[in-house]
Amino acid sequence: MIANEQYQRLSNPQNNVKIMAAWEGFLSGHAPQANALRCLIDDSWRRCLAVQVDPARRQALPPVNEATLNSLQHQHCELLSAGKQVMAMAKDFLAETETIMILSDPNGMILGVEGDPRALGAAEDIHLIAGSSWSELICGTVRLDTRSGRVTVDGNPIKLTSHEYRLLSYLMHHTGRVVSRTELVEHLYDQDFDRDSNTIEVFVGRIRKKLGVDVIQTVRGLGYLLSPSDAR
């Protein structure tokens, strides 16, 4: 076992009470006590806070049906094959740690889960299982579910055109980073698109109007930056 638990990568069930106390304090805005958390956990919480992940969200969306899951697993058969040995080892390696290992596709769709049987049961309760997706992107009150294509603001659905959705999705995948106009053009259009067109500006204006919240900043001379208004 690593001597300094702060840098330990696997969980220790004996620390659960201490971690939950630190979590409640964290939600209240209080810094955790020294060495109360492993760096891995502390860093994760701070990243979630930075993009305003909703701590009250208890479950992912229900998993896809068996036929859809089989299709996804077939589509990513090479990934599953490459990870098969590691996932098999995880069941024994993570035993008694209340830790699980998840294999997902690039879009956040879970393809396989292994680990401590006790943790697997708890994971199933919150839909952290094969066929579920925790792919909802969040920026302030704006949420975009990459599986359903649904965009909401304060829980209210927002109707976007396909190009508006793709542009917003790209910005939300790069929250906190300035995305140039050229990068957006290359993401949305073929190479023969007129790069002097003001279509991107028009789309951004429409998205801002539909969302009704100030999350897309124009960074003069550089591009666009997506960030929660209260994080500026």
Residue frames relative to the residue before (quaternion, step in Angstrom):
aa qw qx qy qz dx dy dz
M 1.0000 0.0000 0.0000 0.0000 0.00 0.00 0.00
I 0.5025 -0.6398 0.4872 0.3174 3.55 -1.07 0.76
A 0.5239 -0.6772 0.4196 0.3015 3.55 -0.85 1.01
N 0.7601 0.3312 -0.1852 0.5275 3.60 0.86 -0.94
E 0.3278 -0.7908 0.4832 0.1837 3.59 -0.26 1.28
Q 0.5452 0.6336 -0.4033 0.3724 3.59 1.17 -0.48
Y 0.7534 0.3616 -0.1906 0.5152 3.57 1.13 -0.68
Q 0.4122 0.7068 -0.4657 0.3372 3.57 1.30 0.20
R 0.3529 -0.7673 0.4984 0.1957 3.61 -0.85 0.92
L 0.7097 0.3975 -0.2568 0.5219 3.61 1.14 -0.51
S 0.5210 -0.6569 0.4508 0.3063 3.55 -1.12 0.68
N 0.2378 -0.7211 0.6299 0.1633 3.53 -1.32 0.42
P 0.4226 -0.7468 0.4468 0.2533 3.62 -0.35 1.22
Q 0.5992 0.5847 -0.3649 0.4074 3.61 1.10 -0.55
N 0.6802 0.4912 -0.2838 0.4642 3.56 1.24 -0.39
N 0.3765 0.7781 -0.4556 0.2126 3.61 1.26 -0.04
V 0.6526 0.5126 -0.3237 0.4545 3.59 0.92 -0.86
K 0.6637 0.5049 -0.3004 0.4630 3.56 0.96 -0.89
I 0.6524 0.5139 -0.3128 0.4610 3.57 1.01 -0.81
M 0.6583 0.5032 -0.3191 0.4600 3.61 0.93 -0.82
A 0.6253 0.5198 -0.3390 0.4731 3.60 1.05 -0.71
A 0.6482 0.5091 -0.3114 0.4731 3.57 1.02 -0.82
W 0.6295 0.5426 -0.3276 0.4495 3.59 1.06 -0.78
E 0.6550 0.5007 -0.3144 0.4705 3.59 0.91 -0.89
G 0.6559 0.5023 -0.3096 0.4708 3.57 1.01 -0.77
F 0.6260 0.5529 -0.3248 0.4437 3.54 1.05 -0.83
L 0.6631 0.5003 -0.2971 0.4708 3.59 0.97 -0.89
S 0.6853 0.4667 -0.2771 0.4856 3.58 1.17 -0.56
G 0.5925 -0.6129 0.3473 0.3907 3.55 1.30 0.05
H 0.5481 0.6152 -0.3980 0.4033 3.57 1.26 0.21
A 0.4539 -0.6761 0.5056 0.2851 3.58 -0.94 0.85
P 0.4945 -0.6603 0.4661 0.3198 3.61 -0.98 0.76
Q 0.5881 -0.5686 0.4370 0.3740 3.54 -1.21 0.51
A 0.6489 -0.5210 0.3806 0.4034 3.56 -1.19 0.53
N 0.8516 0.0946 -0.1205 0.5014 3.56 -0.96 0.99
A 0.3932 0.7279 -0.4814 0.2895 3.60 1.21 0.38
L 0.7956 0.2068 -0.0893 0.5624 3.56 1.13 -0.65
R 0.5029 -0.5760 0.5338 0.3611 3.50 -1.27 0.43
C 0.6056 -0.5795 0.3986 0.3722 3.60 -1.06 0.73
L 0.6034 0.5826 -0.3495 0.4174 3.57 1.06 -0.78
I 0.6922 0.4626 -0.2663 0.4858 3.58 0.95 -0.91
D 0.6536 0.5258 -0.3143 0.4446 3.57 0.87 -0.94
D 0.6600 0.5017 -0.3060 0.4680 3.59 0.93 -0.88
S 0.6429 0.5298 -0.3195 0.4516 3.58 0.99 -0.85
W 0.6518 0.5146 -0.3169 0.4581 3.59 0.90 -0.89
R 0.6840 0.4918 -0.2948 0.4511 3.58 0.91 -0.90
R 0.6187 0.5190 -0.3509 0.4741 3.61 1.05 -0.65
C 0.6513 0.5097 -0.3136 0.4665 3.59 0.97 -0.84
L 0.6455 0.5194 -0.3178 0.4610 3.57 0.98 -0.83
A 0.6438 0.5575 -0.3209 0.4145 3.58 0.98 -0.87
V 0.7600 0.3154 -0.1861 0.5369 3.61 1.06 -0.69
Q 0.4721 -0.7311 0.3947 0.2947 3.56 1.34 0.41
V 0.1106 0.7739 -0.6020 0.1625 3.56 0.73 1.10
D 0.4491 -0.7072 0.4831 0.2547 3.56 -0.90 0.94
P 0.3043 -0.7804 0.5132 0.1869 3.65 -0.41 1.15
A 0.6237 0.5524 -0.3439 0.4331 3.61 1.22 -0.30
R 0.5179 0.6365 -0.4293 0.3774 3.58 1.23 -0.18
R 0.2090 -0.8436 0.4909 0.0608 3.57 -0.47 1.25
Q 0.8134 0.1486 -0.0507 0.5601 3.57 1.12 -0.56
A 0.4550 -0.5947 0.5681 0.3413 3.49 -1.33 0.34
L 0.6548 -0.4510 0.3899 0.4645 3.56 -1.28 0.01
P 0.6356 -0.5186 0.3828 0.4249 3.64 -1.14 0.45
P 0.5600 -0.6241 0.4190 0.3483 3.61 -1.05 0.67
V 0.5750 -0.5637 0.4601 0.3741 3.53 -1.28 0.44
N 0.6065 -0.5586 0.3997 0.4004 3.60 -1.20 0.31
E 0.7199 -0.4855 0.2958 0.3982 3.54 -1.29 0.41
A 0.6459 0.5296 -0.3246 0.4438 3.59 0.98 -0.83
T 0.6595 0.4968 -0.3036 0.4755 3.59 1.00 -0.84
L 0.6409 0.5187 -0.3245 0.4636 3.58 0.98 -0.81
N 0.6444 0.5177 -0.3214 0.4620 3.59 0.95 -0.86
S 0.6414 0.5242 -0.3156 0.4629 3.56 1.04 -0.80
L 0.6605 0.4997 -0.3024 0.4718 3.58 0.97 -0.86
Q 0.6624 0.4999 -0.3078 0.4653 3.57 0.95 -0.85
H 0.6264 0.5105 -0.3331 0.4859 3.59 1.09 -0.67
Q 0.6337 0.5422 -0.3202 0.4494 3.57 1.02 -0.82
H 0.7726 0.2791 -0.1397 0.5528 3.57 1.07 -0.78
C 0.1651 0.8389 -0.5045 0.1203 3.58 1.11 0.70
E 0.6331 0.5292 -0.3442 0.4480 3.61 1.01 -0.69
L 0.6356 0.5154 -0.3213 0.4766 3.58 1.02 -0.79
L 0.6676 0.4959 -0.2992 0.4679 3.58 0.91 -0.90
S 0.6437 0.5218 -0.3205 0.4590 3.58 1.01 -0.80
A 0.6658 0.5078 -0.3001 0.4570 3.57 0.97 -0.90
G 0.7525 0.3978 -0.2146 0.4790 3.58 1.04 -0.75
K 0.4067 0.7587 -0.4462 0.2447 3.58 1.29 -0.14
Q 0.6930 0.4776 -0.2922 0.4542 3.59 0.82 -0.97
V 0.6555 0.5082 -0.3150 0.4612 3.58 0.97 -0.86
M 0.6622 0.5028 -0.3102 0.4610 3.58 0.94 -0.86
A 0.6309 0.5274 -0.3305 0.4632 3.58 1.07 -0.73
M 0.6582 0.5049 -0.3009 0.4705 3.57 1.01 -0.82
A 0.5942 0.6176 -0.3615 0.3672 3.58 1.08 -0.75
K 0.5974 0.5955 -0.3700 0.3894 3.58 1.03 -0.73
D 0.7275 0.3835 -0.2287 0.5210 3.59 0.98 -0.84
F 0.6510 0.5519 -0.3162 0.4143 3.56 0.96 -0.92
L 0.7640 0.3705 -0.1868 0.4940 3.58 1.01 -0.84
A 0.3647 0.7417 -0.4880 0.2808 3.58 1.27 0.11
E 0.8380 0.1751 -0.1698 0.4881 3.55 -1.13 0.83
T 0.6126 0.5454 -0.3696 0.4367 3.63 1.17 0.31
E 0.3122 -0.7548 0.4991 0.2894 3.58 1.32 -0.27
T 0.5102 0.6131 -0.4141 0.4385 3.54 1.09 0.87
I 0.1385 -0.7821 0.6013 0.0867 3.56 -1.11 0.66
M 0.2823 -0.7178 0.6062 0.1936 3.54 -1.32 0.36
I 0.1576 -0.8058 0.5695 0.0400 3.56 -0.85 1.03
L 0.1517 -0.7493 0.6383 0.0900 3.54 -1.06 0.83
S 0.0337 0.8171 -0.5724 0.0594 3.59 -0.64 1.10
D 0.5179 -0.5940 0.4947 0.3663 3.54 -1.29 0.25
P 0.7228 -0.4568 0.2789 0.4372 3.65 -1.20 0.17
N 0.6879 0.4795 -0.2815 0.4665 3.60 1.20 -0.41
G 0.6174 -0.5852 0.3417 0.3994 3.58 1.25 0.15
M 0.4706 0.6509 -0.4597 0.3789 3.59 1.24 0.18
I 0.3672 -0.7516 0.5088 0.2035 3.59 -0.67 1.11
L 0.1973 -0.8034 0.5571 0.0722 3.55 -0.77 1.12
G 0.8078 -0.0554 0.0589 0.5839 3.59 1.13 -0.57
V 0.1001 -0.7810 0.6155 0.0336 3.57 -1.17 0.67
E 0.0707 0.7741 -0.6271 0.0502 3.58 -1.03 0.84
G 0.3770 0.7314 -0.5234 0.2212 3.56 -1.26 0.31
D 0.7958 -0.2455 0.2203 0.5078 3.54 -1.26 -0.53
P 0.5004 -0.6858 0.4348 0.3004 3.64 -0.68 1.05
R 0.6280 0.5357 -0.3498 0.4432 3.61 1.02 -0.70
A 0.6771 0.4776 -0.2902 0.4787 3.57 0.98 -0.82
L 0.5964 0.5741 -0.3671 0.4242 3.59 1.09 -0.64
G 0.6352 0.5300 -0.3275 0.4565 3.58 1.05 -0.75
A 0.6674 0.4854 -0.2964 0.4807 3.57 0.96 -0.88
A 0.6290 0.5432 -0.3289 0.4485 3.57 1.07 -0.77
E 0.6358 0.5381 -0.3243 0.4483 3.56 1.04 -0.80
D 0.6173 0.5708 -0.3413 0.4203 3.59 1.08 -0.75
I 0.7611 0.3246 -0.1936 0.5272 3.60 1.09 -0.62
H 0.5403 -0.6600 0.3622 0.3759 3.57 1.31 0.47
L 0.3875 0.6768 -0.5226 0.3445 3.57 1.04 0.74
I 0.4165 0.6932 -0.4440 0.3858 3.52 0.70 1.22
A 0.6794 -0.4631 0.3621 0.4392 3.56 -1.28 0.23
G 0.7607 0.3377 -0.2721 0.4830 3.54 -0.87 0.99
S 0.6505 0.4694 -0.3193 0.5045 3.58 1.28 -0.15
S 0.1992 -0.7772 0.5877 0.1042 3.53 -1.25 0.47
W 0.1582 -0.7477 0.6392 0.0852 3.53 -1.00 0.95
S 0.3157 0.8145 -0.4301 0.2278 3.52 1.10 0.80
E 0.3827 0.7240 -0.4977 0.2858 3.60 1.18 0.29
L 0.2467 -0.7647 0.5834 0.1181 3.55 -0.78 1.10
I 0.0987 -0.8157 0.5700 0.0043 3.57 -0.89 0.93
C 0.0886 0.7452 -0.6589 0.0517 3.54 -1.08 0.84
G 0.7995 -0.1087 0.0253 0.5902 3.55 -0.17 1.28
T 0.7974 -0.2389 0.2016 0.5162 3.58 -0.73 -1.07
V 0.5631 0.5948 -0.3773 0.4322 3.58 1.33 0.00
R 0.0243 -0.7940 0.6070 -0.0204 3.56 -0.86 1.02
L 0.0525 -0.7825 0.6204 0.0093 3.55 -1.02 0.85
D 0.1819 -0.7820 0.5903 0.0832 3.55 -0.65 1.14
T 0.3306 -0.7919 0.4825 0.1757 3.57 -0.40 1.23
R 0.6284 0.5341 -0.3534 0.4415 3.60 1.18 -0.37
S 0.7728 0.3307 -0.1783 0.5115 3.58 0.87 -0.94
G 0.4017 -0.7152 0.4794 0.3119 3.59 1.21 -0.43
R 0.4733 0.6903 -0.4190 0.3520 3.58 1.27 0.31
V 0.1143 -0.7726 0.6230 0.0432 3.56 -0.98 0.95
T 0.0098 0.8030 -0.5953 0.0272 3.58 -0.86 0.94
V 0.1540 -0.7286 0.6564 0.1209 3.53 -1.34 0.45
D 0.8173 -0.0584 -0.0258 0.5727 3.58 -0.54 1.19
G 0.7158 -0.4578 0.2425 0.4683 3.55 1.09 0.75
N 0.6115 0.5472 -0.3512 0.4509 3.59 1.25 -0.15
P 0.4491 -0.7153 0.4606 0.2729 3.63 -0.74 1.01
I 0.1859 -0.7650 0.6116 0.0786 3.55 -1.13 0.82
K 0.2820 -0.7660 0.5563 0.1556 3.58 -0.81 1.00
L 0.0048 -0.7925 0.6085 -0.0401 3.55 -0.75 1.12
T 0.4932 -0.6019 0.5205 0.3516 3.56 -1.22 0.46
S 0.6921 -0.4770 0.3236 0.4344 3.60 -1.22 0.28
H 0.6816 0.4755 -0.2970 0.4702 3.60 0.94 -0.83
E 0.6235 0.5223 -0.3416 0.4709 3.59 1.03 -0.72
Y 0.6458 0.5192 -0.3160 0.4622 3.58 0.97 -0.86
R 0.6765 0.4949 -0.3013 0.4546 3.59 0.84 -0.94
L 0.6484 0.5073 -0.3260 0.4646 3.59 1.00 -0.77
L 0.6701 0.4854 -0.3027 0.4730 3.60 0.87 -0.93
S 0.6367 0.5343 -0.3274 0.4494 3.58 0.96 -0.86
Y 0.6557 0.5106 -0.3185 0.4560 3.59 0.94 -0.85
L 0.6566 0.4985 -0.3123 0.4720 3.58 0.97 -0.84
M 0.6778 0.4932 -0.3002 0.4553 3.59 0.97 -0.82
H 0.6155 0.5184 -0.3481 0.4809 3.58 1.16 -0.49
H 0.7523 0.3071 -0.1747 0.5561 3.57 1.26 -0.37
T 0.1083 0.8308 -0.5332 0.1169 3.57 1.08 0.80
G 0.8032 0.2706 -0.2176 0.4840 3.56 -0.93 0.94
R 0.6995 0.3900 -0.2708 0.5342 3.59 1.28 0.00
V 0.4606 -0.6653 0.5111 0.2900 3.56 -1.04 0.81
V 0.1432 -0.7812 0.6058 0.0471 3.57 -0.80 1.09
S 0.3801 -0.7551 0.4871 0.2193 3.57 -0.62 1.09
R 0.6305 -0.5268 0.4135 0.3924 3.54 -1.26 0.43
T 0.6305 0.5447 -0.3259 0.4468 3.58 1.01 -0.85
E 0.6450 0.5236 -0.3141 0.4594 3.59 0.98 -0.84
L 0.6557 0.5014 -0.3068 0.4738 3.57 1.01 -0.80
V 0.6257 0.5327 -0.3341 0.4617 3.59 1.01 -0.81
E 0.6795 0.4951 -0.2893 0.4578 3.57 0.90 -0.95
H 0.6484 0.5135 -0.3176 0.4638 3.58 1.12 -0.64
L 0.7550 0.4268 -0.2074 0.4525 3.58 0.97 -0.85
Y 0.8325 0.2326 -0.0616 0.4990 3.57 0.98 -0.83
D 0.6010 -0.5365 0.4562 0.3779 3.51 -1.39 0.23
Q 0.6995 -0.5012 0.3190 0.3971 3.56 -1.30 0.32
D 0.6885 0.4928 -0.2949 0.4429 3.59 1.09 -0.58
F 0.3941 0.7187 -0.4857 0.3037 3.61 1.24 0.24
D 0.5052 -0.6472 0.4862 0.2991 3.57 -1.08 0.79
R 0.2747 -0.8131 0.4964 0.1307 3.56 -0.24 1.29
D 0.6191 0.5352 -0.3510 0.4551 3.58 1.23 -0.22
S 0.4744 0.6751 -0.4395 0.3551 3.58 1.28 -0.12
N 0.3889 -0.7210 0.5242 0.2328 3.57 -1.17 0.60
T 0.2371 0.8183 -0.4960 0.1680 3.58 1.24 0.45
I 0.6337 0.5324 -0.3425 0.4446 3.62 0.92 -0.83
E 0.6518 0.5139 -0.3146 0.4605 3.57 0.90 -0.89
V 0.6408 0.5244 -0.3166 0.4628 3.57 1.02 -0.85
F 0.6561 0.5109 -0.3090 0.4616 3.60 0.92 -0.92
V 0.6514 0.5140 -0.3191 0.4578 3.58 0.91 -0.92
G 0.6488 0.5229 -0.3154 0.4540 3.58 0.97 -0.84
R 0.6601 0.5042 -0.3026 0.4674 3.56 0.99 -0.84
I 0.6474 0.5182 -0.3180 0.4596 3.58 0.98 -0.88
R 0.6353 0.5303 -0.3298 0.4543 3.58 0.92 -0.87
K 0.6735 0.5020 -0.2942 0.4559 3.56 0.91 -0.95
K 0.6852 0.4841 -0.2911 0.4597 3.59 0.93 -0.86
L 0.6727 0.4869 -0.3068 0.4651 3.59 0.96 -0.80
G 0.2250 -0.8175 0.5003 0.1754 3.56 1.01 -0.80
V 0.6800 0.4002 -0.2926 0.5401 3.59 1.25 0.30
D 0.4749 -0.7025 0.4686 0.2476 3.53 -1.11 0.76
V 0.2239 0.7896 -0.5425 0.1793 3.60 0.11 1.27
I 0.7039 0.4092 -0.2630 0.5176 3.61 1.20 -0.40
Q 0.1291 -0.7957 0.5906 0.0370 3.56 -0.56 1.21
T 0.3044 -0.6938 0.6134 0.2231 3.55 -1.19 0.61
V 0.1516 -0.7671 0.6193 0.0708 3.56 -0.71 1.11
R 0.4040 -0.7749 0.4300 0.2268 3.53 -0.15 1.33
G 0.8371 0.1749 -0.1614 0.4926 3.53 -0.86 1.06
L 0.7387 0.4015 -0.2217 0.4940 3.60 1.25 -0.24
G 0.6522 -0.4945 0.3488 0.4565 3.59 0.85 -0.88
Y 0.6410 -0.5144 0.4097 0.3958 3.55 -1.07 -0.83
L 0.1535 -0.7800 0.6046 0.0503 3.52 -1.13 0.80
L 0.1962 -0.7704 0.5984 0.0993 3.56 -0.83 1.04
S 0.2651 0.7415 -0.5832 0.1994 3.57 -0.75 1.05
P 0.5825 -0.5727 0.4308 0.3836 3.60 -1.13 0.59
S 0.5595 -0.6408 0.4060 0.3340 3.58 -0.94 0.85
D 0.7098 0.4498 -0.2776 0.4656 3.61 1.01 -0.70
A 0.5956 0.5525 -0.3748 0.4467 3.60 1.29 0.13
R 0.5776 0.6071 -0.3715 0.3997 3.60 1.28 0.01
